[in-house]
Amino acid sequence: MDTKPDSFDPADGDALIVVDLQQDFLPGGALAVRGGDQIVPLVNQYLRRFRQRGLPVFATRDWHPPRHCSFQPAGPWPAHCVAGTPGAGFAPGLQLPPDAVVVSKAQDPQHDAYSAFSGTSLVQLLRAAGVQRLFVAGLATDYCVLHTARDALAAGFAVVLLADAMRPVNLRPGDGAAAIAELRALGARVASLDGVGAV
Ligand code: ZN
């Protein structure tokens, strides 16, 4: 089996989307994803490569009301990413460009939304920017990255998963790997920093 990773040179029609790289999902946060902080320098390198090429950058954020249905005891998660709180802020050191398009999601108290396409105008924003292919990084591989990438594929966008710039929750062991396998089966490709606009 050929395990050589795919190689890409981002150009017009490509965009980078950083999913939910927020303080509450980092070690020490309310809903910490193991190693979530380790992807920040990698995401910054991807950001630099897309900005050098003048390509658009999108950043999604979980942006919950204080009493959200996903919070315990009724929901599956501890309270996290409450809009306007420090925990909902982007990761320290994340170098989002000033013109990054920020998409807030899961703002409805009654509905959770793992996908950044759910209840947002993301699809319109991407089409207005001429985006045809999305390079996806962020947290967590087996939840918001999975659902966002799945919806992107369903909406007709090509998807490249930046495997070194995402981390899973792995509530069950292997959830992250299963998410990537599912997305590959749906047509997503997988790359790492060496294979994306490397000089
Ligand atoms: Zn949430």
Boltz pocket constraint, residues with backbone or C-beta under 6 A from the ligand:
constraints:
  - pocket:
      binder: B
      contacts: [[A, 62], [A, 64], [A, 70], [A, 80], [A, 81], [A, 106], [A, 113]]
      max_distance: 6.0
